[in-house]
């Protein structure tokens, strides 16, 4: 598979959440998804446990079922005060960006089940979820999920990071036969994208979030 010639900084700064631009009609080869996951397996994990598992869903009926759960969860999120479109309404510049994000999220919620490949990143939790701070647990999965998304971007695929499906984690686990001691951490819709490329996103200035030595 041809790799898009991107510098490391270009890859990191132009891997965007793709929603409206996902090509819902073009099949994604299983071998290409495997290639991206091979890259993901090079990510770090606590004590090198490598407790991650990846469920790749391409079956139309299973995708449709997951899409149904996602749509129900998104409907609740959409009316909450924490949805993208509800944030920063007192800042016209950011409000416009948030509305675009909200519109694209609406689109994805309606079409999640139509995306050619859904990748669920999961992690083995033999003792159940730990009490207190869980950074060590999820820090052993989420970097690999991001590596998968970077590898997909370099191979002409679009992805989006979402966890709204977790409101129905038990139902989806039962649907897919995921064991009780394996927990889901992220859902990554994966497809070819329309259009040519992506650009850097506007972000708040670094100095607004940077703390040197002390807060």
C-alpha positions as CSV (number, residue, x, y, z in Angstrom):
1,X,0.0,0.0,0.0
2,X,1.3,3.5,-0.9
3,X,2.1,5.7,2.0
4,X,1.3,9.3,1.7
5,X,4.6,11.3,1.9
6,X,3.9,13.3,5.1
7,X,6.5,14.6,7.5
8,X,6.0,13.5,11.1
9,X,4.7,17.0,12.1
10,X,2.4,17.0,9.1
11,X,1.0,13.6,9.9
12,X,0.4,14.6,13.6
13,X,-1.2,18.0,12.8
14,X,-3.4,16.9,9.9
15,X,-4.9,13.7,11.3
16,X,-8.4,15.0,11.8
17,X,-11.7,13.5,12.9
18,X,-13.4,12.6,9.7
19,X,-17.2,12.4,9.7
20,X,-19.0,14.0,6.7
21,X,-16.1,13.1,4.4
22,X,-16.1,9.4,5.1
23,X,-16.7,7.5,1.9
24,X,-19.6,5.2,2.8
25,X,-19.6,3.4,-0.6
26,X,-16.0,2.3,-1.1
27,X,-15.0,-0.9,0.6
28,X,-11.9,-0.9,2.8
29,X,-9.6,-3.9,2.3
30,X,-9.2,-6.1,5.4
31,X,-5.5,-6.2,4.7
32,X,-5.2,-2.4,4.9
33,X,-6.9,-2.4,8.4
34,X,-4.5,-5.2,9.5
35,X,-1.6,-3.1,8.3
36,X,-2.7,-0.1,10.4
37,X,-3.2,-2.4,13.5
38,X,0.3,-3.8,13.0
39,X,1.5,-0.2,13.4
40,X,-0.7,0.3,16.5
41,X,0.8,-2.7,18.2
42,X,4.1,-0.8,18.4
43,X,2.6,1.7,20.9
44,X,3.6,1.6,24.6
45,X,1.7,-0.2,27.3
46,X,2.1,-0.4,31.0
47,X,4.7,-3.0,32.0
48,X,4.6,-4.1,28.4
49,X,1.5,-6.1,29.1
50,X,0.0,-5.5,25.6
51,X,-3.4,-6.3,27.0
52,X,-5.2,-4.6,24.1
53,X,-7.7,-6.4,21.8
54,X,-9.1,-5.1,18.5
55,X,-12.6,-6.0,17.2
56,X,-12.9,-5.2,13.5
57,X,-16.5,-5.1,12.4
58,X,-17.3,-5.2,8.7
59,X,-20.4,-7.3,8.7
60,X,-23.3,-5.1,7.5
61,X,-25.8,-6.4,10.1
62,X,-23.4,-6.0,13.0
63,X,-22.4,-2.5,11.8
64,X,-26.1,-1.5,11.6
65,X,-26.8,-2.8,15.1
66,X,-23.8,-0.9,16.5
67,X,-25.0,2.2,14.6
68,X,-28.4,1.9,16.2
69,X,-26.9,1.9,19.7
70,X,-24.6,4.8,18.8
71,X,-27.5,6.8,17.4
72,X,-29.5,6.3,20.7
73,X,-26.5,7.4,22.8
74,X,-25.8,10.4,20.5
75,X,-29.4,11.5,20.9
76,X,-29.0,11.8,24.6
77,X,-25.6,13.5,24.3
78,X,-27.0,16.0,21.7
79,X,-29.5,17.4,24.2
80,X,-27.0,17.6,27.0
81,X,-25.2,20.7,28.0
82,X,-21.9,19.2,27.2
83,X,-22.5,18.6,23.5
84,X,-20.1,20.3,21.0
85,X,-22.8,22.7,19.8
86,X,-23.6,23.8,23.3
87,X,-20.1,25.0,24.2
88,X,-18.6,28.4,23.9
89,X,-21.8,30.2,22.8
90,X,-20.4,33.5,24.2
91,X,-17.4,33.3,21.9
92,X,-18.6,34.0,18.3
93,X,-15.4,32.6,16.7
94,X,-15.4,29.4,18.7
95,X,-19.2,29.0,18.5
96,X,-19.0,28.9,14.7
97,X,-16.3,26.1,14.9
98,X,-18.4,24.2,17.5
99,X,-21.4,24.4,15.3
100,X,-19.5,22.8,12.4
101,X,-18.3,20.1,14.7
102,X,-21.8,19.6,15.9
103,X,-23.2,19.3,12.4
104,X,-20.6,16.7,11.4
105,X,-21.3,14.8,14.6
106,X,-25.0,14.7,13.7
107,X,-24.1,13.3,10.3
108,X,-21.9,10.6,11.8
109,X,-24.6,9.6,14.3
110,X,-27.0,8.9,11.4
111,X,-24.4,7.0,9.3
112,X,-22.3,5.2,11.8
113,X,-23.8,1.9,10.8
114,X,-23.0,2.7,7.1
115,X,-19.3,3.2,7.6
116,X,-17.4,0.2,5.9
117,X,-15.3,-0.7,9.0
118,X,-15.8,-0.1,12.7
119,X,-12.8,-0.8,14.9
120,X,-13.3,-1.2,18.6
121,X,-10.2,-0.8,20.8
122,X,-10.5,-3.0,23.9
123,X,-8.4,-3.9,26.9
124,X,-8.2,-7.0,29.1
125,X,-9.2,-6.3,32.7
126,X,-9.0,-9.6,34.5
127,X,-9.5,-8.0,37.9
128,X,-12.2,-5.6,36.7
129,X,-11.8,-1.8,36.4
130,X,-9.4,-0.5,39.1
131,X,-10.7,1.8,41.8
132,X,-9.5,5.4,41.8
133,X,-7.2,6.7,39.0
134,X,-7.5,4.6,35.9
135,X,-4.9,6.4,33.8
136,X,-2.5,3.4,33.9
137,X,-5.2,1.1,32.4
138,X,-6.4,3.4,29.6
139,X,-2.9,4.6,29.0
140,X,-2.1,1.1,27.9
141,X,-4.8,1.2,25.1
142,X,-5.4,4.7,23.9
143,X,-2.0,5.5,22.5
144,X,-2.3,2.4,20.3
145,X,-5.7,3.6,19.1
146,X,-4.2,7.0,18.2
147,X,-1.3,5.2,16.4
148,X,-4.0,3.2,14.4
149,X,-5.6,6.5,13.4
150,X,-2.2,8.0,12.3
151,X,-1.4,4.9,10.3
152,X,-4.8,5.1,8.6
153,X,-4.3,8.7,7.7
154,X,-0.9,7.9,6.1
155,X,-2.7,5.2,4.0
156,X,-5.5,7.4,2.7
157,X,-8.1,6.4,5.3
158,X,-10.2,8.7,7.4
159,X,-11.1,7.9,11.0
160,X,-12.9,9.5,14.0
161,X,-12.4,9.0,17.7
162,X,-15.6,8.4,19.7
163,X,-16.7,6.7,22.9
164,X,-20.4,7.6,22.9
165,X,-21.2,3.9,22.2
166,X,-20.0,3.1,25.7
167,X,-23.5,3.9,27.1
168,X,-24.4,0.6,25.5
169,X,-21.1,-1.2,26.1
170,X,-22.8,-4.3,27.6
171,X,-25.2,-4.6,24.7
172,X,-22.4,-4.2,22.1
173,X,-20.2,-6.7,24.0
174,X,-23.0,-9.2,24.0
175,X,-23.7,-8.6,20.3
176,X,-20.0,-9.2,19.4
177,X,-19.2,-11.9,21.9
178,X,-16.7,-9.8,23.8
179,X,-15.8,-11.5,27.1
180,X,-16.8,-9.9,30.4
181,X,-13.2,-9.2,31.4
182,X,-12.5,-7.2,28.3
183,X,-13.6,-3.6,28.3
184,X,-14.1,-1.3,25.3
185,X,-12.3,2.0,25.2
186,X,-12.8,3.6,21.8
187,X,-14.9,3.2,18.6
188,X,-13.1,4.2,15.4
189,X,-15.1,4.4,12.2
190,X,-12.8,3.8,9.3
191,X,-13.3,4.5,5.6
192,X,-11.6,6.1,2.6
193,X,-12.3,9.9,2.6
194,X,-13.6,12.2,0.0
195,X,-11.6,15.3,-1.0
196,X,-7.9,15.8,-1.3
197,X,-6.3,16.4,2.0
198,X,-6.6,18.0,5.5
199,X,-5.1,21.1,7.1
200,X,-4.2,22.0,10.6
201,X,-7.0,22.9,13.0
202,X,-7.3,26.1,14.9
203,X,-6.4,25.6,18.5
204,X,-6.2,27.9,21.5
205,X,-2.8,29.5,22.1
206,X,-0.3,27.3,23.9
207,X,0.4,29.9,26.5
208,X,-3.2,29.7,27.7
209,X,-2.7,26.1,28.7
210,X,1.1,25.9,29.5
211,X,2.3,25.8,33.1
212,X,6.0,26.0,33.9
213,X,7.2,24.4,37.2
214,X,3.9,25.4,38.9
215,X,0.2,25.9,37.9
